[in-house]
Amino acid sequence: MLGVADLEQGARAIEERYGLKALPGGRHPGAGTANMIVPLGASYLELIAVVDESEITGGHMGRRVQQAVAAGRTFVAWAIRTDDLEALRQFLHDEGWQRHEIRDGSRKTPDGKTIKWRSLDLGVGAMPFAIQWGMPESEHPGRMEVVHTSGLDTIGDIVLESEVPDERHRLELLLGRDVQFGLREGPLNGIRELVLTGSEGDARITEKGI
């Protein structure tokens, strides 16, 4: 999730700098945010902006977006996908993790469809949140048809930074071998750098803006 002050401006910037095309996403009801999607097949980048400040008290993500944009930071949060959110929560609870609440989420697409999901916050530091989609794979946001002029089509690596003790162990327990990541010690507590790959080579999106 990449926080921007304005979705259209953010979409122009990411296309000009990285050759990535962002498509209209939709509005998050009651959360005060809206998004645009950069499809990457099984995954995607999400440009997210606060569009109604009066609503952001209804959801924690709006506040995180607001804080990231105010601080000039690129990344708001990141997510991993699961097919069984309840099982993941139970597994982590059995490993001694705090049991967090599962949240329901949704947004309306420009063509009027409602996309639904459930998510699970996984704590502080550089940890992602987990999401389970309530739609067929063919309707997943990353599967939208698009042509990126850069040829970039895959998230190759995630470089994280955290000051939380034992963060590496927690990330390895959660991600196993499914997600390639690096971890540095530092106060950022989030994504420091994102590496995208494609037919024409690699590109790095850094913490200091798109």
The 8 nearest C-alpha neighbors of each residue, nearest first, counted from 0:
[[1, 45, 76, 75, 77, 74, 46, 44],
 [2, 0, 74, 46, 73, 75, 45, 47],
 [1, 3, 47, 64, 75, 73, 68, 48],
 [4, 2, 48, 5, 9, 68, 47, 6],
 [3, 5, 48, 68, 6, 2, 49, 9],
 [6, 4, 8, 3, 7, 9, 48, 49],
 [7, 5, 9, 8, 10, 48, 3, 46],
 [8, 6, 10, 9, 5, 11, 35, 12],
 [9, 7, 11, 10, 5, 6, 12, 4],
 [8, 10, 6, 12, 7, 11, 3, 5],
 [9, 11, 7, 13, 8, 12, 21, 6],
 [12, 10, 8, 14, 9, 13, 15, 7],
 [13, 11, 9, 15, 14, 10, 16, 8],
 [12, 14, 16, 10, 17, 15, 11, 19],
 [15, 13, 18, 19, 11, 17, 12, 20],
 [14, 16, 12, 13, 18, 17, 11, 19],
 [17, 15, 13, 14, 12, 18, 209, 19],
 [18, 16, 19, 14, 13, 15, 149, 202],
 [17, 19, 14, 149, 148, 147, 15, 16],
 [20, 18, 14, 147, 17, 13, 21, 149],
 [19, 21, 14, 147, 37, 22, 18, 146],
 [22, 20, 37, 36, 10, 35, 19, 23],
 [21, 23, 36, 35, 24, 37, 20, 38],
 [24, 22, 35, 25, 36, 21, 109, 34],
 [25, 23, 35, 34, 36, 108, 22, 109],
 [26, 24, 108, 107, 33, 34, 106, 109],
 [25, 27, 33, 106, 107, 28, 32, 34],
 [26, 28, 106, 32, 30, 33, 105, 29],
 [29, 27, 30, 26, 106, 31, 105, 32],
 [28, 30, 54, 31, 57, 27, 58, 55],
 [31, 29, 58, 55, 57, 54, 28, 32],
 [30, 32, 54, 51, 55, 49, 50, 29],
 [33, 31, 49, 50, 48, 30, 27, 61],
 [34, 32, 26, 25, 27, 48, 47, 50],
 [35, 33, 47, 24, 46, 25, 48, 45],
 [34, 36, 24, 23, 46, 22, 21, 45],
 [35, 37, 45, 22, 21, 24, 38, 44],
 [36, 38, 21, 44, 43, 20, 45, 22],
 [39, 37, 141, 43, 40, 36, 143, 142],
 [40, 38, 43, 152, 42, 141, 153, 41],
 [41, 39, 141, 142, 42, 38, 43, 152],
 [40, 42, 141, 39, 142, 43, 139, 38],
 [43, 41, 141, 39, 40, 38, 44, 154],
 [44, 42, 38, 39, 141, 37, 45, 36],
 [43, 45, 37, 36, 0, 46, 38, 42],
 [46, 44, 0, 36, 35, 1, 47, 37],
 [45, 47, 1, 35, 34, 0, 2, 36],
 [46, 48, 34, 2, 33, 45, 3, 1],
 [49, 47, 3, 32, 4, 33, 2, 50],
 [48, 50, 32, 31, 51, 61, 52, 33],
 [51, 49, 32, 31, 48, 33, 52, 5],
 [52, 50, 31, 53, 54, 49, 32, 55],
 [51, 53, 54, 55, 31, 50, 49, 56],
 [52, 54, 51, 55, 31, 56, 57, 50],
 [55, 53, 31, 52, 30, 56, 29, 57],
 [54, 56, 31, 61, 30, 57, 52, 58],
 [55, 57, 54, 58, 59, 53, 30, 62],
 [58, 56, 55, 30, 54, 29, 59, 31],
 [59, 57, 30, 56, 55, 60, 61, 29],
 [58, 60, 62, 61, 63, 57, 56, 55],
 [61, 59, 63, 62, 58, 64, 30, 55],
 [62, 60, 55, 64, 63, 59, 58, 32],
 [61, 63, 65, 60, 64, 59, 66, 55],
 [64, 62, 60, 66, 65, 61, 67, 75],
 [65, 63, 61, 67, 62, 2, 66, 75],
 [64, 66, 62, 68, 63, 67, 69, 61],
 [65, 67, 63, 69, 64, 68, 62, 70],
 [68, 66, 72, 64, 70, 69, 65, 75],
 [67, 69, 71, 65, 70, 66, 2, 72],
 [70, 68, 66, 67, 71, 65, 72, 64],
 [71, 69, 67, 68, 72, 66, 65, 73],
 [72, 70, 68, 69, 67, 208, 207, 73],
 [71, 73, 67, 70, 207, 206, 74, 68],
 [74, 72, 208, 206, 1, 2, 207, 209],
 [73, 75, 1, 76, 0, 72, 2, 190],
 [74, 76, 0, 1, 2, 64, 67, 63],
 [77, 75, 0, 74, 127, 78, 189, 190],
 [78, 76, 127, 0, 128, 79, 75, 190],
 [79, 77, 128, 127, 129, 80, 130, 76],
 [78, 80, 129, 130, 128, 127, 81, 77],
 [79, 81, 130, 129, 131, 78, 82, 132],
 [82, 80, 131, 83, 130, 84, 79, 129],
 [81, 83, 131, 84, 80, 132, 130, 86],
 [84, 82, 86, 81, 85, 87, 131, 88],
 [83, 85, 87, 86, 131, 81, 88, 82],
 [84, 86, 88, 87, 83, 89, 101, 90],
 [87, 85, 89, 83, 88, 84, 90, 91],
 [88, 86, 90, 84, 89, 85, 91, 83],
 [87, 89, 85, 91, 86, 90, 92, 84],
 [88, 90, 92, 86, 87, 91, 93, 85],
 [91, 89, 87, 93, 92, 88, 86, 94],
 [90, 92, 94, 88, 93, 96, 89, 87],
 [91, 93, 96, 89, 95, 94, 90, 98],
 [94, 92, 90, 91, 95, 89, 96, 88],
 [95, 93, 91, 92, 96, 90, 89, 172],
 [94, 96, 92, 93, 91, 97, 98, 90],
 [97, 95, 92, 91, 94, 98, 93, 121],
 [96, 98, 99, 92, 95, 91, 122, 121],
 [99, 97, 92, 96, 100, 88, 91, 89],
 [100, 98, 97, 120, 101, 119, 121, 88],
 [99, 101, 102, 119, 98, 120, 118, 88],
 [100, 102, 119, 118, 99, 117, 103, 120],
 [103, 101, 118, 117, 100, 119, 104, 120],
 [104, 102, 117, 116, 118, 101, 105, 115],
 [105, 103, 116, 115, 117, 102, 106, 118],
 [106, 104, 115, 114, 116, 27, 113, 107],
 [105, 107, 27, 26, 114, 113, 25, 28],
 [106, 108, 113, 25, 112, 111, 26, 114],
 [107, 109, 25, 112, 111, 110, 24, 113],
 [108, 110, 111, 25, 107, 23, 24, 112],
 [111, 109, 108, 112, 107, 113, 25, 24],
 [112, 110, 108, 109, 107, 113, 25, 106],
 [111, 113, 108, 107, 110, 114, 109, 106],
 [112, 114, 107, 106, 108, 115, 111, 105],
 [115, 113, 105, 106, 107, 112, 116, 108],
 [116, 114, 105, 133, 104, 113, 132, 106],
 [115, 117, 132, 133, 104, 131, 103, 105],
 [116, 118, 103, 131, 102, 130, 104, 132],
 [119, 117, 130, 102, 129, 101, 131, 103],
 [118, 120, 101, 129, 128, 121, 102, 130],
 [119, 121, 128, 122, 99, 129, 118, 100],
 [122, 120, 128, 126, 119, 127, 123, 99],
 [121, 123, 120, 126, 124, 128, 127, 99],
 [122, 124, 126, 125, 121, 188, 163, 127],
 [123, 125, 188, 161, 126, 163, 189, 162],
 [126, 124, 189, 188, 161, 159, 160, 127],
 [125, 127, 124, 121, 123, 122, 128, 170],
 [128, 126, 78, 77, 121, 125, 129, 79],
 [127, 129, 120, 78, 121, 119, 79, 77],
 [130, 128, 79, 119, 118, 78, 80, 127],
 [129, 131, 118, 80, 117, 81, 79, 132],
 [132, 130, 117, 81, 116, 82, 80, 84],
 [131, 133, 116, 134, 130, 115, 117, 82],
 [134, 132, 116, 115, 131, 135, 114, 117],
 [133, 135, 132, 138, 136, 139, 115, 114],
 [136, 134, 137, 138, 139, 133, 132, 114],
 [135, 137, 139, 138, 134, 142, 132, 41],
 [136, 138, 135, 139, 142, 134, 143, 140],
 [139, 137, 136, 135, 140, 134, 142, 143],
 [138, 140, 136, 142, 141, 137, 135, 134],
 [141, 139, 142, 143, 138, 38, 36, 43],
 [142, 140, 38, 40, 43, 42, 39, 139],
 [141, 143, 40, 140, 139, 38, 137, 144],
 [144, 142, 141, 140, 38, 145, 139, 138],
 [145, 143, 142, 146, 38, 141, 40, 22],
 [144, 146, 143, 147, 38, 20, 22, 37],
 [145, 147, 148, 20, 144, 150, 19, 149],
 [146, 148, 19, 149, 150, 20, 18, 145],
 [147, 149, 18, 150, 146, 19, 151, 20],
 [150, 148, 18, 151, 147, 17, 19, 199],
 [149, 151, 197, 198, 147, 148, 199, 152],
 [152, 150, 197, 196, 149, 153, 195, 147],
 [151, 153, 39, 197, 150, 196, 40, 154],
 [154, 152, 196, 195, 39, 155, 151, 197],
 [155, 153, 195, 156, 194, 196, 152, 193],
 [156, 154, 195, 194, 196, 153, 157, 179],
 [157, 155, 194, 179, 180, 154, 193, 158],
 [156, 158, 180, 193, 192, 181, 159, 194],
 [157, 159, 181, 192, 191, 180, 182, 190],
 [160, 158, 190, 182, 191, 189, 181, 183],
 [159, 161, 183, 188, 185, 182, 184, 189],
 [162, 160, 188, 185, 184, 124, 163, 125],
 [161, 163, 185, 186, 184, 164, 188, 124],
 [162, 164, 161, 166, 124, 165, 188, 123],
 [165, 163, 166, 162, 167, 161, 168, 124],
 [166, 164, 168, 167, 163, 169, 170, 162],
 [167, 165, 169, 168, 164, 163, 170, 161],
 [168, 166, 170, 169, 165, 171, 182, 164],
 [167, 169, 171, 166, 170, 165, 172, 173],
 [170, 168, 166, 172, 167, 171, 173, 165],
 [169, 171, 173, 167, 172, 168, 174, 166],
 [170, 172, 175, 168, 174, 173, 169, 167],
 [173, 171, 169, 170, 175, 174, 168, 167],
 [172, 174, 170, 171, 175, 169, 91, 168],
 [175, 173, 171, 177, 170, 178, 172, 176],
 [174, 176, 171, 177, 172, 173, 178, 170],
 [177, 175, 178, 174, 179, 171, 173, 172],
 [176, 178, 175, 174, 179, 173, 171, 180],
 [179, 177, 176, 174, 180, 175, 156, 157],
 [180, 178, 156, 157, 177, 176, 181, 155],
 [181, 179, 157, 156, 158, 178, 182, 159],
 [180, 182, 158, 159, 157, 183, 179, 156],
 [183, 181, 159, 160, 158, 180, 184, 167],
 [184, 182, 160, 159, 185, 161, 181, 158],
 [183, 185, 161, 160, 162, 182, 186, 163],
 [184, 186, 162, 161, 160, 187, 183, 188],
 [185, 187, 162, 188, 161, 160, 184, 189],
 [186, 188, 189, 160, 185, 161, 191, 162],
 [189, 187, 161, 124, 125, 160, 186, 162],
 [188, 190, 125, 160, 187, 159, 191, 124],
 [191, 189, 159, 192, 158, 160, 74, 125],
 [190, 192, 206, 159, 158, 160, 205, 189],
 [193, 191, 205, 158, 190, 204, 206, 157],
 [192, 194, 157, 204, 203, 156, 158, 205],
 [195, 193, 203, 156, 155, 202, 154, 157],
 [196, 194, 154, 155, 202, 201, 153, 151],
 [197, 195, 201, 151, 153, 155, 200, 152],
 [196, 198, 151, 150, 152, 200, 199, 201],
 [197, 199, 150, 200, 151, 196, 152, 149],
 [198, 200, 197, 150, 149, 201, 151, 196],
 [201, 199, 197, 198, 196, 202, 151, 150],
 [200, 202, 196, 195, 197, 194, 203, 199],
 [201, 203, 195, 194, 196, 204, 200, 17],
 [204, 202, 194, 193, 205, 195, 192, 201],
 [203, 205, 193, 192, 194, 202, 209, 206],
 [206, 204, 192, 207, 203, 191, 193, 208],
 [205, 207, 73, 191, 72, 208, 192, 74],
 [208, 206, 205, 72, 73, 71, 209, 204],
 [207, 209, 73, 206, 72, 205, 71, 204],
 [208, 13, 12, 73, 204, 207, 16, 205]]
